[in-house]
């Protein structure tokens, strides 16, 4: 096939003069750290997802850490989650001194299998961290039901899921509306909304929100914004150990613009995903991602499963040689050295589906600026790569 000088990245943030002007406004204001822009971004994000409270932080990893602390996870506890997620999911549990207990993913998707959760529960289990992987909502209703049955807390790792929706009581709701205890979001450049980096927690629990706000700023009892506007001298105290997990006003100003663009961003991503699914029908053995009837993905990523005979690395290299960047399937923490020797799935059974998903799937390019002819080219490059790969034992 002819590459015609094409270079298609796997992802690309959409940023233009609107975000640049927002950042300029903050720079000229003289207040660039956490301040009024952060407060406004929190209000707008809470309104968007339908949550009473939203708290901005430096990234989704710190959001997960604060969420787990808020629900009482501590040293010696266990937290049920998936290995099949970016390593930050498991790391946040370890930050609390707790042990992640990994369970496998569904047979027909990349999210936690609710049928495997009960077997992983022990007397030390404190919480479940469920991941809306690649923007596809997990079966939150079943997970919450299981958690309530056993007296556990649920934290949603919604890093990829800003704007994704779930059907609840016959109404479509955005991920982040409090059905679990806390939801945590990412604004990394790979995500559908970016602030360069950044995160957000949403909840309906006022005590949790107060905890986030205290701990994100060193445990400082009087925020610097309050001191700055006070007409009398105020001294803060530090009654517990906190962290520097703040978002800046520069980031928040960009996030506010991104949030305004989000409906258009998601509509475009959904259209491109539908185009991929249609075109991939002509390639035998490729399994495209699919939405459950109760879920609407934001299509943060479009991850396909390769035919059983295909070698993942050879396919990816062939596509790269033809100017198309891809990424392997989502990693597995239990296969990394930091976790490999830990007995973190002793009650949950096999993690074979998780390992297979990492090794037999790839993410195709998907970004708002992508043209239809580029989607067509990616599919052609995939077909070309599969035609060149020798058959291997499945």
N, C-alpha and C positions, 0 to 999 in steps of 0.2 A: 504494500500500500504506500501511497505517497504521503509523506509527513507535511509537505508544503510549508515547512517552517513553523508548524504549530507547536506551541508550548502551553499546555492546559494544566494549571495547578489544581491540587485537590480541593483547595478552599481559598477564599479571598474575602476579606471584610469589605463591606460597602461603606465608604467614608468619603465625604466631599466638603464643599465650602460651608455647608451648614454646621458640621461638627467643628470645622476650623474656626468659624465665627463664634461658636459657643465657647471654645477654649480661649479665644482671644478676649472675650468678654470677662472671663474669670481672671485671666492674667492681668488685665487692666484694672480690675477691682481691687487688687492688692491682697485678696484673701484666697489662697490657693489650696490650703489643706482642708480637712473636714470642716464644713461650715454650712452656709445656707443652701448651696446647690445640692449637697448631699441630702439635707433635710427635705428638699423639694422632690428630689429623685425618689426618695423613700415613699413619699406620699403618692406620687404618680404610679410607682410600681405596685404599691399596695392596692390602689384603685384598679389597676389593669388586671391583676389576678383575682381580685375580690377577697383580699385579706385585711383584717383589722390592723395588723402591724407588719411593717417591713423595716429591716435594719440592714444598712449597707456596710460591707466590710471589704478587706483588701483582695480576697479571692474566694473561690468556693471551698478550698481546702480549709481555710480558717473558718469559714461558715460552718462546715461540718464539725470542726473541733468544738466551736462554741455551742452548736446544737447538741452534741453528745454530752458536753458538760452540763448544759441546762436541764437535760432529762435525767441527770444523775449518774451517768456512766463514770465509773471510777476504777482504780487499780483492782485487779482480780475479777472484774466482771467479764462477761462474754457478750458479744454483739453479733447477731446473725446478718450476713450479707453475702454478696457474690464475689468470687475471685475474678470473674469476667467483668472487669471495670478498670479504669485508670487507677494506678496504684494509690492515688490520693485517698480513695474511699477507704481502703484498709489502713493506710497510714494514720488517718484522723482518729481511728479507733485506738491504734497503738499510742497516739499522743496522750490519751487518757489513762494509759497503763492497762487497758483492757485488751482482750484477745478477740480478733475477728474469727468467727466460725463460718467457713465458706460452704455454701450450698450451690448446686448446679442450676443451670439455666433451663428454660423451656425447650421442648423438642422442636418447636416451630418458630423460635424467636431468640432474642438475645437478652431477655430479662429474667429475673429470678423466677424459679418454678415454685409457686405457692404450695404445691403438693409435697414439697421436700422440706418445708420449714419446720413443721411440728417435730420431725425426727431429730432436728438439730437443737431443740430447746432443752436446756438443762437447768438445774437450780440456780446456776450463776448467770443465766441469760437476763440481760437488762433491757435490751432494745433490738429492733430490726432496722437496718439501713437498706432500703430498697432503692434501686437505681432505675431511672427512666432512660435506658441506654440509647444513645444516639438520637435522643428526642422522642423515642417511641414510649408512650406511657406503659408502665407495668400494671399488673392487675391489682391496683391499689385497694379496691374494695375488699377482695379476699384477704389481702395481707393485713389490713386494718382489723378485719373480723378475727383473724387468727391472733393478732396481737392483743386485742381486748379480751379474748378468751383466756389467755395466759397472763394477763396483767403486764404486758410489755408496752414500751413506747415505740413509736414509728417515726423515723427521720427519713425524708425523701432526699436522695441525691438527685436533684433535678438540674444538675450542672448543664446538661444539654437541652433542657426541656422548656425554656422560656417560650411561651406562646402555644405549646402543645395543649391538647384538650382531652378530657375524659368525660364519658357519659355517666352521670350520677343522678339517680332518681328521675330519669327521663329528661334531664337537662344537661346541655353541654357546659362544662366548667373548665376554666384554665387551670393547668397544674400550678399549684401554689395557693389556691384557695384551700383553707385549712380543712382537710379531711383526716390527714395524719396529724402528728403533733407539730412538726416543723418541716419546712421545705427549704432546700439550699440550692442557689443558682450560681452559675458562672458567667462572667462577661469577658472571657478570654477571646482573642481574635478568631479562634475557630468556631465560636458560638454564633448564634443568629443575632444576638445583640452584643456589642463589644464596647468596653470602656478602656481598651488597652489591656487591662486586667482588672479584676474586681469581682465581688460576689454580693449576694443578698440572701437574707433569711426572712421567711414569712411564717407567721403563726397567728393563732387567735388567743394565745395565752399571754396576758400582760406581764406576768412575772418572768416568763422566758425572755420577752422583749427587753425588759429592764436589765436582765442578766447580760444579754448580748451587748447592750449599750455601755454597761459598766466595764465589762471585760475587754471590749475591743479597744478601749482607750486607757490601758494601764491600770484599771481599777480606780480611776480618778473620779472622786465623788462630785466634783464641780467641773463640768466641761469648760474648755477654754472659750467657747462661744459665749457662755454665760458670764465668765469673768470679763471678757472683752466689752460686753454691753452694760456691765454693772456700774452704777453711779457711786458705789461704795466698795471698799477693799474687801475681797473675799479670798480666803485660803482654802484650797482643796485638801482632802485627806485621801489616804490610800489604805483601805481597810482589808483588802485581799489582793493576792497576786493577779495582775491582769496582763494584757498583751498589747502590742502595737499592731492592731488588725484593722486600722482605719482605711476608708476610701478617701481620696482627695476630692476637692471641689472641681478640679480640672477633669477628673474622670467622670464625676457625676454629671457635669454639664454636657459632656459627650453622650453619656447614657440617656439623658433626657431627650436628646435629638433622636437617638437610635430607637427609643421607645415609641416616639411619634411615627417613625417609619415602619414599625414592626408589622402592622397589618399587611402592608404592601410586600414586605420582605417574605412573610410566611406564604402569602398567596403565590408569589413567584416560585418559591421553593417547592410548594405542593404541585404546581403545574409542571415544573421540571422533573420532579419525581414520577409523576404520572406518565410523562413522555418516556422516561427511562423504562418504566415497567412495560409500556406498550412495545417499545423497540426490542427489548430483551426477549420477548416471546419467540423471536426468530433464532435464538441461540440455544441449541439443545443442551440440557443439563444444568443451565444456570438457574439458580433459584433467587428471584428478587425478594426484597423485604415486603411484608404485607402488614396492613393495619387490622387489628381486631375490630369488630363492628362497634365496639364501645370506645375506640381510641381514634384520635386525630393527631398525627405526628406533625411537628414543625419541620421535619426532614433536615435536621441539623447535619446528618450524614446519610448517604445512601449506600448501604452495605449489602453486597450480594454474596451468595454461597456458590462456590465454583463446582463444576462437575467433579465426580469422584476421581477421575483419571488425571485431573489437572494438577500441576505442581505450582503452588502459590507463588514462589519466588520467580520461577521462569515466566509465569504470566505477567507478573508485575514488571519484570525487567524488559520484556518484550514491549509492553505498553509504554514504559519510560523511554525506550529507544525510539518509539514513534511519537514522542512528545506529550505523553499523557501521564501525569503523576497519579499514583494511587497510594493507599495505606493498607497495611495488613489488618485483619480483623482485630477487634478489641483485645488488649492484652489480658493475661491472667496473673494475678498477684502470686498465687501459690507456685507458679513456675519460676519466679524470680528468686535470686539468691537470698534476698532479705526475708523471704517467707518459706523457702523450699523445705527447710528442716523443721518447720513448726507444725505441730499436730493441730491444724486449724480446721480440719473437716472430718474429725473422728466420728461424729454422729450423723453426718449428712449423706454418707455414701459417695458414689463416684462423682467426679467432676469431668467426666469424659465429654459431655456436650460442650462444656466451657472450653476445653482444650481444642476440640474439633472446630469450634467457631473461630478461635484465634488462627488456626492453621489452614482453614479451608474457606475463609471468606476474605474479601477485599472491599475497601471503600472507594467508590468512584467519585470523580470530581462533581461537586455541586455547590454553586454559589450564585448569588442574585444576578450578577453581570453576565452569566453564562448564556450563550445564544443556542438556539435550537440546533443549528448546524454543528455546534461543538458537542452537544449531547450525541448527535448522530455519529460524529467522528469517534467519540469515546467508545461507543458500542461497536463500531467497525474495528477499532483497535483491539478491543476485547476479543471479538470473533477471530481476528487475525492471529492473536496470541494463542488462543485455544487450538486453532488449527495447526499450530507449529509445535505444540507440546506433545511429546510422546506419551502414549498411554502407560500408566503406572498401576500397580496393584492398589486397590481401594483400601 
